[in-house]
């Protein structure tokens, strides 16, 4: 079996790993035996983070969460941005990481 490089796979890479182990055993075994598992997990993590950042920004813009709100009501801004982040993360997990 090829040796896996030591790569930091991050939160979403870890989630993808657990999903593959538990629900897509064939894909997991193939990636592992071909020595591509770590690269796949690192790429998944990087792409998921990028998608979440982009979607969070889109949601914030759509809901009118801007610098003006941040200056006038920082607590509300944090609450609204956290809502956008959670929504974006949920979409990315269901449509990308856990698929």
DODRENTOR-615943 format. One record per residue (C-alpha): residue number from 1; residue in three letters; chain; x, y, z. Coordinates in steps of 0.1 Angstrom, whole numbers, plus 5000, padded with zeros to 4 digits. Layout:
<nodes>
<node NUM 'Ala' 'A' <X Y Z>>
...
</nodes>
This chain:
<nodes>
<node 1 'Unk' 'A' <5000 5000 5000>>
<node 2 'Unk' 'A' <5014 5035 4991>>
<node 3 'Unk' 'A' <5025 5056 5020>>
<node 4 'Unk' 'A' <5002 5085 5028>>
<node 5 'Unk' 'A' <5018 5120 5030>>
<node 6 'Unk' 'A' <5014 5138 5063>>
<node 7 'Unk' 'A' <4989 5165 5053>>
<node 8 'Unk' 'A' <4967 5187 5076>>
<node 9 'Unk' 'A' <4932 5178 5063>>
<node 10 'Unk' 'A' <4913 5202 5086>>
<node 11 'Unk' 'A' <4877 5201 5099>>
<node 12 'Unk' 'A' <4859 5194 5066>>
<node 13 'Unk' 'A' <4885 5169 5055>>
<node 14 'Unk' 'A' <4880 5150 5087>>
<node 15 'Unk' 'A' <4842 5150 5082>>
<node 16 'Unk' 'A' <4848 5137 5046>>
<node 17 'Unk' 'A' <4870 5110 5059>>
<node 18 'Unk' 'A' <4844 5098 5084>>
<node 19 'Unk' 'A' <4817 5099 5058>>
<node 20 'Unk' 'A' <4838 5079 5033>>
<node 21 'Unk' 'A' <4847 5053 5060>>
<node 22 'Unk' 'A' <4811 5049 5071>>
<node 23 'Unk' 'A' <4791 5053 5039>>
<node 24 'Unk' 'A' <4813 5051 5008>>
<node 25 'Unk' 'A' <4837 5022 5017>>
<node 26 'Unk' 'A' <4846 5015 4981>>
<node 27 'Unk' 'A' <4857 5050 4974>>
<node 28 'Unk' 'A' <4876 5051 5007>>
<node 29 'Unk' 'A' <4894 5019 4999>>
<node 30 'Unk' 'A' <4903 5029 4964>>
<node 31 'Unk' 'A' <4917 5063 4974>>
<node 32 'Unk' 'A' <4936 5047 5003>>
<node 33 'Unk' 'A' <4951 5020 4981>>
<node 34 'Unk' 'A' <4961 5044 4953>>
<node 35 'Unk' 'A' <4977 5068 4978>>
<node 36 'Unk' 'A' <4954 5096 4970>>
<node 37 'Unk' 'A' <4933 5098 5002>>
<node 38 'Unk' 'A' <4953 5125 5020>>
<node 39 'Unk' 'A' <4953 5147 4988>>
<node 40 'Unk' 'A' <4916 5141 4983>>
<node 41 'Unk' 'A' <4908 5151 5020>>
<node 42 'Unk' 'A' <4931 5182 5018>>
<node 43 'Unk' 'A' <4914 5193 4986>>
<node 44 'Unk' 'A' <4880 5187 5000>>
<node 45 'Unk' 'A' <4888 5208 5031>>
<node 46 'Unk' 'A' <4902 5236 5010>>
<node 47 'Unk' 'A' <4873 5237 4986>>
<node 48 'Unk' 'A' <4847 5235 5013>>
<node 49 'Unk' 'A' <4863 5264 5032>>
<node 50 'Unk' 'A' <4864 5284 5000>>
<node 51 'Unk' 'A' <4827 5276 4992>>
<node 52 'Unk' 'A' <4817 5285 5028>>
<node 53 'Unk' 'A' <4835 5318 5026>>
<node 54 'Unk' 'A' <4819 5327 4993>>
<node 55 'Unk' 'A' <4784 5316 5003>>
<node 56 'Unk' 'A' <4786 5334 5036>>
<node 57 'Unk' 'A' <4795 5366 5018>>
<node 58 'Unk' 'A' <4767 5361 4993>>
<node 59 'Unk' 'A' <4742 5355 5021>>
<node 60 'Unk' 'A' <4753 5386 5041>>
<node 61 'Unk' 'A' <4750 5408 5010>>
<node 62 'Unk' 'A' <4716 5393 5003>>
<node 63 'Unk' 'A' <4704 5401 5038>>
<node 64 'Unk' 'A' <4718 5436 5039>>
<node 65 'Unk' 'A' <4745 5428 5065>>
<node 66 'Unk' 'A' <4772 5454 5059>>
<node 67 'Unk' 'A' <4798 5476 5076>>
<node 68 'Unk' 'A' <4771 5502 5085>>
<node 69 'Unk' 'A' <4753 5475 5106>>
<node 70 'Unk' 'A' <4787 5465 5121>>
<node 71 'Unk' 'A' <4794 5501 5132>>
<node 72 'Unk' 'A' <4759 5508 5146>>
<node 73 'Unk' 'A' <4750 5475 5161>>
<node 74 'Unk' 'A' <4780 5451 5164>>
<node 75 'Unk' 'A' <4762 5425 5184>>
<node 76 'Unk' 'A' <4734 5422 5158>>
<node 77 'Unk' 'A' <4761 5421 5131>>
<node 78 'Unk' 'A' <4779 5392 5148>>
<node 79 'Unk' 'A' <4746 5373 5153>>
<node 80 'Unk' 'A' <4736 5378 5116>>
<node 81 'Unk' 'A' <4770 5369 5103>>
<node 82 'Unk' 'A' <4770 5337 5125>>
<node 83 'Unk' 'A' <4736 5328 5110>>
<node 84 'Unk' 'A' <4750 5333 5075>>
<node 85 'Unk' 'A' <4780 5311 5083>>
<node 86 'Unk' 'A' <4759 5283 5098>>
<node 87 'Unk' 'A' <4736 5284 5068>>
<node 88 'Unk' 'A' <4765 5283 5044>>
<node 89 'Unk' 'A' <4782 5255 5063>>
<node 90 'Unk' 'A' <4750 5234 5063>>
<node 91 'Unk' 'A' <4746 5238 5025>>
<node 92 'Unk' 'A' <4783 5229 5018>>
<node 93 'Unk' 'A' <4782 5199 5041>>
<node 94 'Unk' 'A' <4751 5185 5025>>
<node 95 'Unk' 'A' <4759 5193 4989>>
<node 96 'Unk' 'A' <4796 5187 4989>>
<node 97 'Unk' 'A' <4814 5171 5018>>
<node 98 'Unk' 'A' <4788 5145 5027>>
<node 99 'Unk' 'A' <4780 5134 4992>>
</nodes>
